[in-house]
Amino acid sequence: MGQKYNSNLGNSPKDGTQQDSNKVNTASIDPNLYMWKVDERLGNVQIIPADTAYQHFQNQNLVEGMTGHNNYLGNLGSPSMSRIYFDRSEYSQYLFIDPYSSFYVQPQDFRFSNSRLPYTNLTYFKCGSKVDGEERFKSYFSINVNKRLAFGFNIDYQYGRGFYTNQSTAHFNGALFGSYIGEKYQAHLLFNSFNLKMIENGGITDDRYITDPLSMSEGKKQYEPANIPTVLSDTWNKNKDNYIFLTHRYSLGFHREKVIREKGKGKDDGKEIEKKEIEFVPVTSFIHTMKFEKAHRNFISDTETSGFYKNTFINRNSLSSNDSTSYLSIKNTFAIALLEGFNKYAQAGLTGFISHELRQYSLMNQDSITTDKYTENEVYVGGELSRKSGKLLHYSATGEVGMLKESIGQFRLKGNIDLNFHFLNDTVNLVARGNISNTLPAFYMRHYHSNHFYWDNSNFSKEFKTKLEAELSIKRLGTKLNVGVENVKNYTYFDSTAVANQFNGSIQVLGATFSQNFKLGKLHLDNEITYQKSGNSTIIPLPELSLYHNLYLETKLAKKVLSLQLGIDVRYFTKYYAPAYTPAIGNFNLQNEANGVKIGGYPIMDLYANLHLKRTRFFVMWYHVNQGSGGNAFYVPHYPINPRTFKIGLSWNFYD
């Protein structure tokens, strides 16, 4: 028999909906393996399936994302930014790590696991040659000391040599983790270390090498990517980010007898028999969550192109830079939770919490010798009301308000409600979400000192955001519709000079995404269409349409033990003035109004074959198969999409 994640935590609902962390049984793909994530604020468990699905496996390592909605610089591990406004996250306090979201893992996104046998996953991706290719190796290992205590490690290394000059990336992530799931006490501990290094080239010197290659080569053989000149050389961005995350809780409650009905075996085969068990029912939980984070950024440029940067504030006597900044954060959250479901009248859970965060920053000074240091403190009190069990109705409402120091005047309110019901032999899910927040812009939007960028925006106002969102999904028909609208006042952004700026008025953004999957026998067609409209396209430029289509044949071979998907997918977005990328700040900013260019209006197509055999997944892909057809082959202004290339990937699970 497979080992339960925690026998006293209850059973997961048949409809797969999420439950509270004290009344949950994780989903599994193997009798011996269970996986989950934990909420960063309160440590609530979120059920997840283990990562073994082979659909879209060919897109798992693409920086443009599973459905191709990210703009990025072309190389594996390079900075990216979603074209879909509602998919973007707010700037974090250490915003230099934000563009590396394809590699960086937040605590709430890390996968914890529990298995009776040691579990190992090895994953490998490769494309191109030893000169210009990309490789990524991932290893995940977990072992149980006993049925309650587990620990393991995760390793992720990726190296993108780059098809274009001065474009390579080298990223390493190592993690150690552990969990204890007891009857009254539960704990999760995670140490994560990231070391990211990227060589910057500033983009190619002339877009016509891509858009009109014959004219650039004067009718002769077209330029190879490695021979196309780039703007910068001898330039690096280096980021180090380490954090320790701990969440633990102690629960008070009572024991009661539980009756379990199951099918009998042996002489009782086929009969329904009853068994009695004693289970612990938690009533109140005392929760503590802590995160300690330390990060450092270094931007080095030994030979800068004259005129590439408008201003110089520190090293005025040479075309070189050596910028640095450091960040440290310690955050503690204490909470008391009255849990849902301990009796028939407790239909919802209620939690109250208080949090304190200390942040310290160091910035360069114009004298290039001394360091400017800043300290910020934030104290919030808040609460959460939620109902997560049951099949029909679920809801949650969370609010927090700042009480001291920099947090005074800041608040966040968030709520959602979902309804599940049957209609015409199908399952219909309706979801409504709402957010209201009034928050101070991230520290580095208010203060940053470097050789070419220097600002102190202490007068920035708080950003006030109101967002409403509704979602409809019909499971059997493969239909999903999401509509959202947001109003933001005092929007903070990097302007066309790559300087932090603030728009004092209000901007509205409307977005709608429609997904529809069709199936005819073994033939499948998956579709996703996103429409967006920005109330101020100068400040928030967005493509009006973003499309993803995936046409594939799915079948089984070799006595139905080998699953195969053979298909082609395409991603497309309409032309717009996409954000540019500036190496010295390591972030995306509005294009220069004088020489801005539109990108888009160009389809990117991939041919692929996905295979799944027992515990092994494998794919082969011909990436950007339509390269050479002419067109605007850019995801970011002046950064071309990688040329046509062959990619492979392998993922293998072991249980011993």
Buried (B, 14 or more C-beta within 10 A) or exposed (E): EEBBBBBBBBEBBEEEBBBBBBBBBBBBBBEBBBBBBBBBBBBBBBBBEBBBEBBBBBBBBBBBBBBBBBBBBBBBBBBBBBBBBBBEEEBBBBBBBBBBBBBBBBBBEBBBBBBBBBBBBBBBBBBBEEEBBBBBBBBBBBBBEEBBBBBBBBBBBBBBBBBBBBBBBBBBBBBBBBBBBBBEEBBBBBBBBBBBBBBBBBBBBEBEBBBEBEEBEEEEEBBEBEEBEBBBBEBBBBBBBBBBBBBBBBBEBEEEEEEEEEEEEEEEEEEEEEEEEEBBBBBBBEBBBBBBBBBBBBBBBEEBBEEBBEEBBBBEEEBBBBBBBBBBBBBBBBBEBBBBBBEEEBEBBBBEBBBBBBBBBBBBEEEEEEBBEEEBEBBBBBBBBBBBBBBEEBBBBBBBBBBEBBBEEBBBBBBBBBEBEEEEEEBBBEBBBBBBBBBBBBBBBBBBBBBBBBBEBEEBEBBBBBBBBBBBBBEEBBBBBBBBBBBBBBBBBBBBBBBBBBBEEBBBBBBBBBBBBEEEEEEBBBBBBBBBBBBBEEBBBBBBBBBBBBBBEBEEEEEEEBBBBBBBBBBBBBBBBBBBBBBBBBBBBBBBEEEBBBBBEBBBBBBBBBBBBEBBBBBBBBBBBBBEEEBBBBBBBBBBBBBBBEBEBBBBBEBE
